[in-house]
Amino acid sequence: MTIWGGVNEVAKRVADGETADVVMLPAAQIDGLIKQGKIVPESRVDVATSGIGVAVRAGAPKIDISSAEGIKKALLAARTIAYSAGPSGVHIEDLIWRWGLAEQLKSKIVPPRPNVPIGVVVAGGDADIGFQQVSELLPVKGIDYLGPLPPDIQEVTVFSAGVHKGAGAADAARALLKYLTAPEAAPIIKKTGMEPG
């Protein structure tokens, strides 16, 4: 059985004592769980990397995502903007602050909803522009995925995994991690919009 959830939610659940055979989260959260004694340190592997993508509602006018300036102009022109509560959202929020646009954009930001992908928010018309990990945007129907953020403002997240100290099937968990990091898994990882770790 696989249990999905937002980065912050899953990290908190594991930190609070929930067990699983394998835990997969951004590297910083996995490292934090190792420090808390929740993950077997030597089991930690980097599985995939993912950049932040940009999406608009299907059929909406395209925006210029080729440069930081294009992204700034799109944010200022948008009625509403959505980004996740995870690493991609933290990065977008940081960019908005660095650009000095926090006050101007404050009323346009659509708060993230727990376990609702940003693409779904955009597809439903609740946000004009959405930012989230590419792998989170690609499977959503009703949006046009425009591409990744430009390289000079991109943030790539490394997704890592490890065996939980309380794993009931530790051998199977190790086998899964070995499979996920094997060369044979690379085409499947790439198909989801990520790169092998």
N, C-alpha and C positions, 0 to 999 in steps of 0.2 A: 504494500500500500504506500502511496506517495501522498504526503500532505504539503500543500502549497500555502504560501502566505507572504505578506510583505516582509522586506528585510528586517525592519525594526521589530515587527511582531514576532517573527520566528526567533530572532536573537534573544528577545525578552523571554519567550516561552522556554527556550533551552536554558537560559540563565536562571530562570525561576524553578527549574527542576524537571521539565518535560524531557523524556528520553526518546531517541530515535536511533536506528542503526547507523545512518549516515546523515550528517548535517551539511548542507551546501548553502553558502552565503558569500558576500564579498569578503575578500581576504582580511580586512580589518576586523570584521565581526568574528570570523573564525579564529583569528589570533587572540581576540579578547576572550573567547570561550575557552581557548587553550589555557590562557592565564588563569581563568576561573576554575580550571580543573574539570571542565565538562567534555573536552575533546582530547583524544589520545594524541599527544604532540607528534609522534613519529608517523602518524597516519595522514597528516595534512598533505594535500596535493592541490596544485593549481589546475583547474579543469578548463576554464575558458575565460576569454576577455570580451568585453562588450563596450562599445561606445554609446554615446547619447544620440538619439535620432530626433527628427522633427516631423510632425504630422499636422495636417489640416483635415477638415471634414471632406469626404469624397465629393468631388465636383467644385469645391471652393476655389477661389483664385489662389494660384501658387504664390509663395513668397520667396524672396531671394535669400537662400541659405548659404551662398557661396563665400560670404565674408562675415566677420563680426559686425561690421557696419550694417549689412543686410539684416542680420538677426535683430540688432538694436532697432532699426526702422520698423521691422515687423512687429516687435513688441509694443512700440509706441503707437502703431496704427491699429493694433488688435483691440477688440472690445473686451475679450476675456482670454486668459492665459492659464494653462494647467501644466503642472509638473508634479512628479511623485514626491513622496515623503522619504524615499530612499536616496542612495548616493547621487543619482542623476538629478533629482530635485534639489539636493543640497548644493550641487555644482551650479545649477541654473540660478538659484537664489544668490549664491556668491557672485556670479557674473553681474546680476542686476545691481547688487550693492556696489561692486567695483566700478560699474559704469555710472554710478550716481543716479540710478533710475528708481530706487526703492520707493520713494514717496510718490512719484508720478504713476507707478504701476500698481501700487498697493491695492487700490479698489478693483483692479482688473483680475487679480489672482483668484482662481477658483480653488478652494481648499481641497486637498486630496481626500478621497473617501477610502476607508479601509477595504482592501482587497478588490478595488475597482481599478482596472488598468486605465491609464491616462487616455489611451486610444478609444476606450469606450466612452469616456467623458466627451472627447472631441466628436466622435461619431454621433453621439446623442445631441449635439449642438450646444452643450453647456460650456464649451471653450472653443475659441477660434483657432488657437495654436496649442499643440501639446508637445511636451518634451519628456522622453523616457528612454530607457535602454532600447536599442534597436530591436533586440530579441523580444521585447515586450510589445513593441508596436506592430511588427510584421504580421502576426496572426490575427489582428483585429480587423473585422469587416466594417465598412462604412467610413474608412479614412483613406486619405492619400498619404502614403509615407514618402516624404520629400527627400530623405537622405540623412546622413550624419551631420552633426555640427561641423563647421570648418575646422581644419587641423589646429589653428592657432588658439581656439577656445574649446577644443574637445577635451573630454575627460574619459579615460578608459578605466573601467572597473575590472579588476581581476576577481573572478569567482573561484573560491577555493572550497574544498570539502574535507571532511575528516570523520573518523569513526568516533561515535559517542562512547564515553567511558562506560556507560550502562547498556551498551548494545547487546541485544539478545542474540543476534546472529552476526557476531564480529567477523567471522571468516567470510561470510557472504558479503558483508559490508566492504571488507578489504578487496574482495574479488570485483565488486562493482566499481570501486575507485580505480582499480587496475584497468578495467575495461574502459572507463570514461577518459583515461589518460593515454590509452593505446592509440597508435596511428590509425587504426581502423575506425575509431570514433570521430576522427577529424572531419570527414565529409558531412556527417550528421550534425555536428556542432556548427559547421559553416552554414548549413541549410537554415539554421535557426537565426542567422544574423550575427553570430558570434565567431570568434576565432579560437582555435585550440589554445589552452593555457600554456 
